[in-house]
Amino acid sequence: MKLKLTLREVARGVKKKIKLNKYVTCSECGGSGARTGSGSNICPTCGGTGEVRKVSRSLFGQFVNISTCPTCRGEGRVISEPCPKCKGEGRVKGTRSVEVNIPAGVTSGNYIRLEGEGDVGPRGGPPGDLLILIEEEEDEVFERHGFDIICDLPVSFSQLALGARVEIPTLDGKAILKIPPGTHSHKIFRLKGKGIPRLHSHGRGDQLVRLVAWTPQNLSPEEKRIFEELEEKVKDKPPSCAGKKQGW
């Protein structure tokens, strides 16, 4: 079955209670498949071996084909009076709740095996295992890259030019990021150890914060005038496309 997790659940690990629809042991017959007070007999088709043999002959000799007995399905015995509740299966559909511990650092495609939590086998057969496939939901703030996470932080022109101390989100809460004066848009800052814990290991990935210059919309006449004056007074102008060759 699939289990959806948020990025924050992945980051800290979580315990989940899951409700399952699965085959469980029939309470009427205790899993035997037989009506109370009755039993089973040796299968008349296979004589109790659970298999049938079919001999065929050809020019190359005699061949023996062995297959599972269709009457008893390989059990060697047949029920004389099937249980009315499970119709001789020894199991019925039911619901069960299980708790599963999800370790920190899992990702989509990982799976967790719970032994003995699958469907009960027919007529007293052992239960199978439950496989839980992890599916990580997309986060509104962070984008995951392995054990690292990245987020975009909108900032104003003045914050980039003058520098600022800005509050940023992390998986552990809020933190303060110091932006030096003269920082370019799309500059990436790395916060060590603020990413996803490494699965079954020590340490955590990093958080990358990418600054994105935010351009104001619908400027008032006064605001336009201020920007025009600033454009005239600032001597440091953007370089041309050739600026990369000049070391920009």
C-alpha positions as YAML, in Angstrom:
chain: A
units: angstrom
residues:
- id: 1
  name: MET
  ca: [0.00, 0.00, 0.00]
- id: 2
  name: LYS
  ca: [1.03, 3.64, -0.55]
- id: 3
  name: LEU
  ca: [1.65, 6.02, 2.34]
- id: 4
  name: LYS
  ca: [1.85, 9.76, 1.63]
- id: 5
  name: LEU
  ca: [4.15, 11.87, 3.80]
- id: 6
  name: THR
  ca: [4.85, 15.59, 3.97]
- id: 7
  name: LEU
  ca: [8.42, 16.90, 3.73]
- id: 8
  name: ARG
  ca: [8.37, 17.83, 7.41]
- id: 9
  name: GLU
  ca: [7.27, 14.30, 8.37]
- id: 10
  name: VAL
  ca: [10.15, 12.96, 6.26]
- id: 11
  name: ALA
  ca: [12.57, 15.33, 7.98]
- id: 12
  name: ARG
  ca: [11.74, 14.37, 11.55]
- id: 13
  name: GLY
  ca: [10.47, 10.80, 11.18]
- id: 14
  name: VAL
  ca: [6.96, 9.91, 12.21]
- id: 15
  name: LYS
  ca: [4.80, 7.14, 13.65]
- id: 16
  name: LYS
  ca: [1.68, 6.42, 11.59]
- id: 17
  name: LYS
  ca: [-1.39, 4.37, 12.44]
- id: 18
  name: ILE
  ca: [-2.76, 2.68, 9.33]
- id: 19
  name: LYS
  ca: [-6.16, 1.02, 8.88]
- id: 20
  name: LEU
  ca: [-5.99, -2.02, 6.60]
- id: 21
  name: ASN
  ca: [-8.60, -3.99, 4.71]
- id: 22
  name: LYS
  ca: [-7.27, -7.52, 4.53]
- id: 23
  name: TYR
  ca: [-8.06, -11.22, 4.98]
- id: 24
  name: VAL
  ca: [-8.18, -12.29, 8.63]
- id: 25
  name: THR
  ca: [-8.74, -15.66, 10.31]
- id: 26
  name: CYS
  ca: [-12.38, -16.75, 10.33]
- id: 27
  name: SER
  ca: [-13.70, -16.52, 13.89]
- id: 28
  name: GLU
  ca: [-16.32, -19.20, 13.23]
- id: 29
  name: CYS
  ca: [-14.01, -22.07, 12.30]
- id: 30
  name: GLY
  ca: [-10.70, -20.74, 13.64]
- id: 31
  name: GLY
  ca: [-9.15, -20.88, 10.19]
- id: 32
  name: SER
  ca: [-9.81, -24.57, 9.47]
- id: 33
  name: GLY
  ca: [-12.50, -23.87, 6.88]
- id: 34
  name: ALA
  ca: [-14.68, -26.68, 8.26]
- id: 35
  name: ARG
  ca: [-18.05, -26.38, 9.99]
- id: 36
  name: THR
  ca: [-17.85, -26.75, 13.76]
- id: 37
  name: GLY
  ca: [-17.95, -30.46, 14.65]
- id: 38
  name: SER
  ca: [-16.93, -31.64, 11.21]
- id: 39
  name: GLY
  ca: [-13.51, -32.30, 9.72]
- id: 40
  name: SER
  ca: [-11.73, -33.13, 6.50]
- id: 41
  name: ASN
  ca: [-11.16, -36.27, 4.46]
- id: 42
  name: ILE
  ca: [-8.39, -37.51, 2.22]
- id: 43
  name: CYS
  ca: [-8.78, -36.05, -1.24]
- id: 44
  name: PRO
  ca: [-10.22, -38.72, -3.57]
- id: 45
  name: THR
  ca: [-8.53, -37.20, -6.62]
- id: 46
  name: CYS
  ca: [-4.91, -37.23, -5.46]
- id: 47
  name: GLY
  ca: [-5.14, -39.73, -2.57]
- id: 48
  name: GLY
  ca: [-3.71, -37.21, -0.13]
- id: 49
  name: THR
  ca: [-0.55, -36.34, -2.08]
- id: 50
  name: GLY
  ca: [-1.74, -32.91, -3.14]
- id: 51
  name: GLU
  ca: [-0.65, -33.49, -6.73]
- id: 52
  name: VAL
  ca: [-1.79, -35.36, -9.78]
- id: 53
  name: ARG
  ca: [0.33, -37.10, -12.40]
- id: 54
  name: LYS
  ca: [-0.49, -37.36, -16.06]
- id: 55
  name: VAL
  ca: [1.51, -39.78, -18.20]
- id: 56
  name: SER
  ca: [1.91, -39.10, -21.91]
- id: 57
  name: ARG
  ca: [3.78, -41.07, -24.52]
- id: 58
  name: SER
  ca: [5.43, -39.95, -27.72]
- id: 59
  name: LEU
  ca: [8.09, -41.06, -30.16]
- id: 60
  name: PHE
  ca: [10.71, -39.76, -27.73]
- id: 61
  name: GLY
  ca: [9.48, -41.82, -24.81]
- id: 62
  name: GLN
  ca: [7.21, -41.49, -21.81]
- id: 63
  name: PHE
  ca: [6.69, -38.18, -20.01]
- id: 64
  name: VAL
  ca: [5.14, -37.59, -16.58]
- id: 65
  name: ASN
  ca: [3.50, -34.21, -15.97]
- id: 66
  name: ILE
  ca: [3.02, -33.37, -12.28]
- id: 67
  name: SER
  ca: [0.60, -30.60, -11.30]
- id: 68
  name: THR
  ca: [-1.28, -29.37, -8.24]
- id: 69
  name: CYS
  ca: [-4.44, -31.28, -7.50]
- id: 70
  name: PRO
  ca: [-7.42, -29.19, -8.69]
- id: 71
  name: THR
  ca: [-9.77, -30.70, -6.10]
- id: 72
  name: CYS
  ca: [-7.86, -30.01, -2.87]
- id: 73
  name: ARG
  ca: [-5.53, -27.32, -4.31]
- id: 74
  name: GLY
  ca: [-2.47, -29.16, -3.10]
- id: 75
  name: GLU
  ca: [-3.56, -29.70, 0.52]
- id: 76
  name: GLY
  ca: [-4.25, -33.44, 0.21]
- id: 77
  name: ARG
  ca: [-7.52, -33.20, 2.13]
- id: 78
  name: VAL
  ca: [-10.99, -31.88, 1.37]
- id: 79
  name: ILE
  ca: [-13.51, -30.44, 3.78]
- id: 80
  name: SER
  ca: [-16.66, -32.49, 4.14]
- id: 81
  name: GLU
  ca: [-18.80, -29.61, 5.46]
- id: 82
  name: PRO
  ca: [-17.46, -26.10, 4.71]
- id: 83
  name: CYS
  ca: [-17.83, -23.37, 7.30]
- id: 84
  name: PRO
  ca: [-20.93, -21.28, 6.45]
- id: 85
  name: LYS
  ca: [-19.18, -18.01, 7.32]
- id: 86
  name: CYS
  ca: [-16.02, -18.32, 5.23]
- id: 87
  name: LYS
  ca: [-17.31, -20.92, 2.71]
- id: 88
  name: GLY
  ca: [-14.41, -23.22, 3.52]
- id: 89
  name: GLU
  ca: [-11.66, -20.62, 2.99]
- id: 90
  name: GLY
  ca: [-10.75, -20.34, 6.66]
- id: 91
  name: ARG
  ca: [-10.47, -16.57, 6.28]
- id: 92
  name: VAL
  ca: [-12.76, -13.60, 5.79]
- id: 93
  name: LYS
  ca: [-12.29, -9.96, 4.84]
- id: 94
  name: GLY
  ca: [-11.82, -7.67, 7.82]
- id: 95
  name: THR
  ca: [-10.08, -4.52, 9.02]
- id: 96
  name: ARG
  ca: [-7.04, -4.16, 11.24]
- id: 97
  name: SER
  ca: [-4.99, -1.18, 12.43]
- id: 98
  name: VAL
  ca: [-1.20, -1.29, 12.58]
- id: 99
  name: GLU
  ca: [1.41, 1.24, 13.66]
- id: 100
  name: VAL
  ca: [4.46, 1.83, 11.55]
- id: 101
  name: ASN
  ca: [7.57, 3.83, 12.46]
- id: 102
  name: ILE
  ca: [8.84, 5.89, 9.52]
- id: 103
  name: PRO
  ca: [12.54, 6.77, 9.96]
- id: 104
  name: ALA
  ca: [13.73, 10.27, 9.11]
- id: 105
  name: GLY
  ca: [15.24, 10.67, 5.66]
- id: 106
  name: VAL
  ca: [13.02, 8.36, 3.59]
- id: 107
  name: THR
  ca: [12.06, 9.37, 0.08]
- id: 108
  name: SER
  ca: [9.54, 8.42, -2.60]
- id: 109
  name: GLY
  ca: [10.12, 4.86, -3.76]
- id: 110
  name: ASN
  ca: [11.42, 3.58, -0.41]
- id: 111
  name: TYR
  ca: [9.35, 0.86, 1.18]
- id: 112
  name: ILE
  ca: [8.94, -0.58, 4.65]
- id: 113
  name: ARG
  ca: [8.18, -4.26, 5.25]
- id: 114
  name: LEU
  ca: [6.01, -5.31, 8.19]
- id: 115
  name: GLU
  ca: [6.36, -9.06, 8.66]
- id: 116
  name: GLY
  ca: [3.17, -10.99, 9.27]
- id: 117
  name: GLU
  ca: [0.88, -8.00, 8.72]
- id: 118
  name: GLY
  ca: [-0.39, -9.10, 5.28]
- id: 119
  name: ASP
  ca: [-3.33, -11.32, 4.36]
- id: 120
  name: VAL
  ca: [-3.83, -14.54, 6.31]
- id: 121
  name: GLY
  ca: [-3.41, -17.63, 4.13]
- id: 122
  name: PRO
  ca: [-6.37, -19.93, 3.38]
- id: 123
  name: ARG
  ca: [-7.25, -22.65, 5.89]
- id: 124
  name: GLY
  ca: [-4.65, -21.86, 8.50]
- id: 125
  name: GLY
  ca: [-1.97, -20.69, 6.11]
- id: 126
  name: PRO
  ca: [0.60, -18.22, 7.52]
- id: 127
  name: PRO
  ca: [0.06, -14.49, 6.94]
- id: 128
  name: GLY
  ca: [2.06, -12.63, 4.35]
- id: 129
  name: ASP
  ca: [3.99, -9.40, 4.83]
- id: 130
  name: LEU
  ca: [2.75, -5.85, 4.39]
- id: 131
  name: LEU
  ca: [4.80, -3.62, 2.08]
- id: 132
  name: ILE
  ca: [4.36, 0.12, 2.61]
- id: 133
  name: LEU
  ca: [5.52, 2.25, -0.32]
- id: 134
  name: ILE
  ca: [6.57, 5.79, 0.62]
- id: 135
  name: GLU
  ca: [5.19, 8.64, -1.49]
- id: 136
  name: GLU
  ca: [6.47, 12.11, -0.62]
- id: 137
  name: GLU
  ca: [4.11, 15.02, -1.19]
- id: 138
  name: GLU
  ca: [5.32, 18.18, -2.91]
- id: 139
  name: ASP
  ca: [6.07, 20.96, -0.43]
- id: 140
  name: GLU
  ca: [4.82, 24.53, -0.94]
- id: 141
  name: VAL
  ca: [8.06, 26.13, 0.28]
- id: 142
  name: PHE
  ca: [10.96, 23.72, -0.19]
- id: 143
  name: GLU
  ca: [12.20, 21.69, -3.14]
- id: 144
  name: ARG
  ca: [14.11, 18.55, -2.25]
- id: 145
  name: HIS
  ca: [17.38, 17.50, -3.91]
- id: 146
  name: GLY
  ca: [18.59, 14.31, -2.24]
- id: 147
  name: PHE
  ca: [19.16, 15.28, 1.38]
- id: 148
  name: ASP
  ca: [19.41, 19.00, 0.54]
- id: 149
  name: ILE
  ca: [16.46, 21.38, 0.28]
- id: 150
  name: ILE
  ca: [16.21, 24.68, -1.59]
- id: 151
  name: CYS
  ca: [13.83, 27.60, -1.29]
- id: 152
  name: ASP
  ca: [13.46, 30.94, -3.09]
- id: 153
  name: LEU
  ca: [13.48, 34.08, -0.96]
- id: 154
  name: PRO
  ca: [11.97, 37.22, -2.56]
- id: 155
  name: VAL
  ca: [13.89, 40.36, -1.55]
- id: 156
  name: SER
  ca: [13.68, 44.01, -2.56]
- id: 157
  name: PHE
  ca: [16.25, 46.02, -4.54]
- id: 158
  name: SER
  ca: [17.15, 47.98, -1.45]
- id: 159
  name: GLN
  ca: [17.75, 44.84, 0.61]
- id: 160
  name: LEU
  ca: [20.15, 43.56, -2.05]
- id: 161
  name: ALA
  ca: [21.91, 46.90, -2.41]
- id: 162
  name: LEU
  ca: [22.10, 47.94, 1.25]
- id: 163
  name: GLY
  ca: [22.17, 44.55, 2.93]
- id: 164
  name: ALA
  ca: [19.62, 43.26, 5.40]
- id: 165
  name: ARG
  ca: [18.77, 40.70, 8.05]
- id: 166
  name: VAL
  ca: [15.81, 38.64, 6.82]
- id: 167
  name: GLU
  ca: [13.74, 35.99, 8.59]
- id: 168
  name: ILE
  ca: [13.59, 32.75, 6.59]
- id: 169
  name: PRO
  ca: [11.70, 29.46, 7.05]
- id: 170
  name: THR
  ca: [13.54, 26.22, 7.85]
- id: 171
  name: LEU
  ca: [12.36, 22.71, 8.65]
- id: 172
  name: ASP
  ca: [13.13, 23.45, 12.31]
- id: 173
  name: GLY
  ca: [11.33, 26.80, 12.47]
- id: 174
  name: LYS
  ca: [12.50, 30.33, 11.70]
- id: 175
  name: ALA
  ca: [16.09, 31.55, 11.21]
- id: 176
  name: ILE
  ca: [17.82, 34.83, 10.37]
- id: 177
  name: LEU
  ca: [19.76, 35.21, 7.12]
- id: 178
  name: LYS
  ca: [22.26, 38.08, 6.82]
- id: 179
  name: ILE
  ca: [22.43, 39.55, 3.31]
- id: 180
  name: PRO
  ca: [25.66, 41.50, 2.67]
- id: 181
  name: PRO
  ca: [25.44, 44.87, 0.87]
- id: 182
  name: GLY
  ca: [25.75, 44.64, -2.92]
- id: 183
  name: THR
  ca: [24.41, 41.08, -3.20]
- id: 184
  name: HIS
  ca: [23.17, 40.04, -6.66]
- id: 185
  name: SER
  ca: [19.79, 38.46, -7.31]
- id: 186
  name: HIS
  ca: [19.89, 34.63, -7.46]
- id: 187
  name: LYS
  ca: [22.79, 34.49, -5.04]
- id: 188
  name: ILE
  ca: [22.57, 31.20, -3.13]
- id: 189
  name: PHE
  ca: [23.35, 30.91, 0.57]
- id: 190
  name: ARG
  ca: [24.00, 27.55, 2.19]
- id: 191
  name: LEU
  ca: [22.78, 26.75, 5.69]
- id: 192
  name: LYS
  ca: [24.79, 23.75, 6.90]
- id: 193
  name: GLY
  ca: [22.85, 20.93, 8.53]
- id: 194
  name: LYS
  ca: [19.41, 22.43, 7.90]
- id: 195
  name: GLY
  ca: [18.31, 19.85, 5.34]
- id: 196
  name: ILE
  ca: [16.97, 16.28, 5.51]
- id: 197
  name: PRO
  ca: [18.55, 13.75, 7.91]
- id: 198
  name: ARG
  ca: [20.57, 11.11, 6.10]
- id: 199
  name: LEU
  ca: [18.66, 7.81, 6.14]
- id: 200
  name: HIS
  ca: [20.24, 5.21, 8.45]
- id: 201
  name: SER
  ca: [23.29, 7.46, 8.86]
- id: 202
  name: HIS
  ca: [24.57, 10.48, 10.76]
- id: 203
  name: GLY
  ca: [24.28, 14.12, 9.83]
- id: 204
  name: ARG
  ca: [21.88, 16.09, 7.68]
- id: 205
  name: GLY
  ca: [21.88, 17.72, 4.29]
- id: 206
  name: ASP
  ca: [21.95, 21.50, 3.83]
- id: 207
  name: GLN
  ca: [19.36, 24.15, 3.12]
- id: 208
  name: LEU
  ca: [20.01, 26.35, 0.10]
- id: 209
  name: VAL
  ca: [18.39, 29.80, 0.04]
- id: 210
  name: ARG
  ca: [18.22, 31.48, -3.37]
- id: 211
  name: LEU
  ca: [17.62, 35.24, -3.33]
- id: 212
  name: VAL
  ca: [15.22, 36.47, -6.00]
- id: 213
  name: ALA
  ca: [14.83, 40.20, -6.64]
- id: 214
  name: TRP
  ca: [11.19, 41.18, -6.27]
- id: 215
  name: THR
  ca: [9.98, 43.84, -8.69]
- id: 216
  name: PRO
  ca: [7.17, 46.05, -7.35]
- id: 217
  name: GLN
  ca: [4.03, 46.26, -9.45]
- id: 218
  name: ASN
  ca: [1.48, 49.06, -9.99]
- id: 219
  name: LEU
  ca: [3.75, 51.90, -8.85]
- id: 220
  name: SER
  ca: [2.14, 55.16, -7.82]
- id: 221
  name: PRO
  ca: [3.27, 58.40, -9.52]
- id: 222
  name: GLU
  ca: [5.32, 59.30, -6.45]
- id: 223
  name: GLU
  ca: [7.00, 55.89, -6.38]
- id: 224
  name: LYS
  ca: [7.81, 56.14, -10.08]
- id: 225
  name: ARG
  ca: [9.40, 59.55, -9.51]
- id: 226
  name: ILE
  ca: [11.59, 58.15, -6.72]
- id: 227
  name: PHE
  ca: [12.77, 55.27, -8.90]
- id: 228
  name: GLU
  ca: [13.54, 57.65, -11.76]
- id: 229
  name: GLU
  ca: [15.58, 59.89, -9.48]
- id: 230
  name: LEU
  ca: [17.42, 56.85, -8.13]
- id: 231
  name: GLU
  ca: [18.20, 55.67, -11.66]
- id: 232
  name: GLU
  ca: [19.73, 59.07, -12.46]
- id: 233
  name: LYS
  ca: [21.78, 59.37, -9.29]
- id: 234
  name: VAL
  ca: [23.20, 55.84, -9.02]
- id: 235
  name: LYS
  ca: [26.53, 55.75, -10.87]
- id: 236
  name: ASP
  ca: [26.99, 51.98, -10.73]
- id: 237
  name: LYS
  ca: [25.06, 50.78, -13.81]
- id: 238
  name: PRO
  ca: [24.32, 47.19, -14.90]
- id: 239
  name: PRO
  ca: [27.06, 45.75, -17.15]
- id: 240
  name: SER
  ca: [26.42, 44.76, -20.74]
- id: 241
  name: CYS
  ca: [26.22, 41.17, -21.97]
- id: 242
  name: ALA
  ca: [30.00, 41.35, -22.42]
- id: 243
  name: GLY
  ca: [30.30, 41.75, -18.68]
- id: 244
  name: LYS
  ca: [30.92, 38.02, -18.14]
- id: 245
  name: LYS
  ca: [34.07, 38.23, -20.21]
- id: 246
  name: GLN
  ca: [35.15, 41.13, -18.02]
- id: 247
  name: GLY
  ca: [34.86, 39.04, -14.86]
- id: 248
  name: TRP
  ca: [31.35, 40.10, -13.81]
...
